[in-house]
Amino acid sequence: MKVTFLGTGTSVGVPRIACDCAVCASTDPRNQRLRCSLWLEQDGRSILIDTTPDLRTQVLRAGIRRLDGVLLTHGHADHLHGLDDVRCFGLEHSRPLPCYADRCTIQRIRTVFDYAFRTNNPSSVPRLALHQVDGPFNLAGFTIVPVPLLHGRQQILGYRIGDLAYLTDCSDIPQASMPLLRRLEVLVLGALRDHPHPTHFSLDQAVAAANSIAAGRTLLTHISHSLDHATTNARLPASVQLSYDGLTLSVSG
């Protein structure tokens, strides 16, 4: 299974608008972070995790030509509001694109993208088949295991696909979810910044969670402009590193 990081930044991305800090002004391309999402490919099929406001740019940059489904972690704008752009993948197909999310996120989709469900011109809107996640399922040959997380007080979803787990935007991993994360090859985990935040892991909290999960490799995502790529990685354990936009790797599916 090929994994591509389409975006690794926070809700405002990096560089941040109207900011002249060292990271936002950096010439290191690893400090240029679109909003957070992941692309998975296997056996000619491909799926996305989250549809960010940067989705069009991400798809064109990565050369995505086929999309078989979408997984959504939650309904916040930086993870959802690019959903309209998936309509380009449906123009040559007769069936709607499968989209999987929890109940709250599906309600959010029906509110934000209400026009997609009340039109007589399907070529002008995303054609979506919404599926509520209530347990493991198969999507386009990928076996998907939902992992309940806490994003502040809100319950959201991470996903385990094969030996990869994608846990962004979390401030706590419930104990009941920990057995779902055993024997991982790669853990992708949100780590916003050094100092604490009410709805996201700090860097130290993410490292502690990574140590508890003990995946072979942990890659941090949803990174703010307060963390420089090179200097942050230099102070992290070798098994825990910041990811970056465009990073690709192979993981057992």
C-alpha positions in Angstrom: 0.0 0.0 0.0 1.5 3.3 -1.1 0.8 6.2 1.3 1.2 9.9 0.3 0.9 12.9 2.7 -1.0 15.4 0.7 -1.0 18.0 3.5 0.5 18.1 7.0 -0.5 21.5 8.3 -3.0 23.0 10.7 -6.4 24.6 9.9 -4.7 27.7 8.6 -1.8 26.0 6.9 1.8 27.0 6.8 2.9 29.7 5.9 0.1 31.3 7.9 -1.6 34.4 6.4 0.1 37.7 7.5 2.8 35.9 9.4 6.5 36.7 9.1 7.8 34.1 11.6 10.9 32.1 10.8 8.9 29.0 9.8 6.5 30.9 7.6 9.4 32.7 5.9 11.4 29.5 5.6 12.8 28.3 2.3 12.7 24.7 3.4 9.9 23.1 1.4 9.1 20.8 4.3 7.9 23.8 6.2 5.3 24.5 3.6 2.2 22.7 4.8 -1.2 22.5 3.2 -4.2 21.4 5.2 -4.0 17.8 6.6 -4.9 14.8 4.4 -3.7 11.4 3.2 -3.9 9.4 0.0 -3.7 5.6 -0.1 -3.1 3.5 -3.2 -3.2 -0.3 -3.6 -3.9 -2.6 -6.6 -5.0 0.2 -8.8 -7.5 1.6 -6.3 -7.2 4.8 -4.3 -8.9 6.5 -1.4 -8.5 9.8 0.5 -8.7 10.5 4.2 -10.2 14.0 4.5 -11.0 16.6 1.8 -9.3 19.8 2.8 -9.9 23.3 1.3 -6.6 22.7 -0.5 -7.9 19.5 -2.2 -7.7 20.8 -5.8 -4.1 21.8 -5.4 -3.2 18.6 -3.6 -4.8 16.4 -6.2 -3.1 18.2 -9.1 0.3 18.2 -7.3 0.1 14.5 -6.5 -1.3 13.5 -9.9 -4.3 11.7 -8.6 -6.3 10.4 -11.5 -8.7 8.0 -9.8 -10.6 8.0 -6.6 -12.6 5.1 -5.2 -13.8 6.5 -1.9 -13.3 9.0 0.9 -12.9 8.6 4.6 -13.7 11.6 6.8 -12.3 12.0 10.3 -14.7 14.8 11.4 -16.6 17.8 10.1 -14.3 20.7 10.8 -13.7 23.0 7.8 -10.0 22.2 7.3 -10.9 18.5 6.9 -14.2 18.7 5.0 -14.6 21.9 2.9 -12.8 20.6 -0.2 -15.4 17.9 -0.7 -17.0 19.7 -3.7 -13.8 19.1 -5.7 -14.3 15.3 -5.7 -17.1 15.9 -8.3 -14.4 15.8 -11.1 -13.8 12.2 -10.3 -17.5 11.3 -10.9 -18.0 12.8 -14.3 -17.1 9.5 -16.1 -18.8 7.1 -13.7 -22.4 6.2 -13.2 -22.2 5.6 -9.5 -21.8 8.1 -6.6 -18.5 8.3 -4.8 -18.7 6.4 -1.4 -18.0 8.7 1.6 -17.7 7.3 5.1 -18.0 9.3 8.2 -19.6 9.3 11.7 -23.2 10.6 12.2 -22.3 14.1 13.1 -20.0 14.5 10.1 -22.7 13.2 7.7 -25.2 15.7 9.2 -22.6 18.4 8.6 -22.1 17.3 4.9 -25.9 17.5 4.3 -25.9 21.0 5.7 -22.7 22.5 4.1 -23.2 20.7 0.8 -27.0 20.7 0.8 -27.1 21.6 -2.9 -25.5 18.2 -3.8 -28.6 16.4 -2.6 -31.3 18.6 -4.3 -30.3 19.1 -7.9 -31.4 17.8 -11.3 -28.0 18.5 -12.8 -25.6 15.9 -11.2 -22.6 16.9 -13.3 -22.5 20.3 -11.5 -22.3 18.9 -8.0 -20.4 16.1 -6.2 -22.3 12.9 -6.4 -21.9 11.3 -3.0 -23.1 8.1 -1.4 -22.9 8.8 2.4 -22.3 5.8 4.7 -22.3 6.1 8.5 -19.4 4.4 10.1 -20.4 2.0 12.9 -17.7 -0.6 12.7 -15.0 -2.1 10.4 -15.9 -2.1 6.7 -14.3 -2.7 3.2 -13.9 0.2 0.8 -12.5 -0.5 -2.7 -10.5 -3.5 -1.4 -9.1 -1.6 1.7 -10.1 -3.0 5.1 -11.0 0.0 7.3 -11.1 -0.2 11.1 -12.5 3.0 12.7 -10.6 4.2 15.8 -12.6 6.5 18.2 -10.7 9.5 19.4 -11.3 12.6 21.4 -10.8 16.1 19.8 -11.3 18.1 23.0 -14.8 17.1 24.1 -15.8 15.9 20.6 -15.6 12.3 19.6 -14.1 11.9 16.1 -12.6 9.1 14.1 -9.2 7.9 13.2 -8.7 5.0 10.9 -6.6 1.8 10.8 -5.9 0.5 7.3 -3.7 -2.6 7.3 -0.6 -1.8 9.4 -1.2 2.0 9.2 -3.2 4.1 11.6 -4.1 7.7 10.9 -5.0 9.7 14.1 -5.1 13.4 13.5 -6.7 16.2 15.5 -6.8 14.2 18.7 -6.2 15.3 22.3 -6.8 11.9 23.8 -6.9 8.3 22.7 -9.5 6.4 24.8 -8.2 3.3 26.5 -10.9 1.2 24.6 -9.2 2.3 21.3 -5.7 1.1 22.2 -6.2 -2.6 21.3 -7.1 -1.4 17.7 -3.5 0.1 17.5 -1.5 -3.0 18.3 1.4 -4.1 16.1 1.3 -1.1 13.8 4.0 -0.6 11.2 3.3 3.1 10.8 1.4 5.5 13.1 0.4 8.9 11.8 -0.4 11.1 14.8 -1.4 14.8 15.2 1.1 17.0 17.1 0.2 20.7 16.9 3.0 22.6 18.8 5.2 22.5 21.9 2.8 24.1 24.4 -0.5 22.5 25.4 -3.7 23.0 23.4 -7.3 22.1 24.6 -8.2 20.0 21.5 -4.8 18.7 20.1 -1.8 16.8 21.3 1.2 18.9 22.0 4.6 17.6 20.7 5.4 16.0 24.1 1.9 14.4 24.4 2.2 13.0 20.9 5.6 11.5 21.7 4.2 9.9 24.9 1.2 8.5 23.0 3.6 7.1 20.3 5.7 5.4 23.0 2.5 3.8 24.4 1.4 2.5 21.0 4.9 1.4 20.1 4.5 1.4 16.3 7.5 0.6 14.2 7.5 4.3 13.0 5.5 7.3 14.0 5.0 10.3 11.7 3.6 13.5 13.2 1.1 15.6 11.2 -1.3 18.6 11.7 1.8 20.7 12.5 1.6 24.4 13.2 4.0 27.2 12.2 5.7 27.0 15.6 7.6 23.8 14.7 10.4 24.0 12.2 10.9 20.7 10.4 14.7 20.3 10.7 15.2 21.6 14.2 12.2 19.8 15.6 13.2 16.4 14.1 16.7 16.9 15.5 15.3 16.8 19.1 12.8 14.0 18.5 13.5 10.2 18.9 14.6 8.5 15.7 11.3 6.5 15.6 9.2 9.7 15.9 9.5 12.4 13.3 7.6 15.2 11.6 6.0 14.3 8.3 5.9 16.7 5.4 3.8 17.4 2.3 4.6 15.0 -0.5 6.2 12.3 1.7 5.5 8.9 0.4 6.0 5.4 2.0 5.0 1.8 1.6 3.0 0.1 4.3 1.6 -3.4 4.5 -2.1 -3.2 3.5 
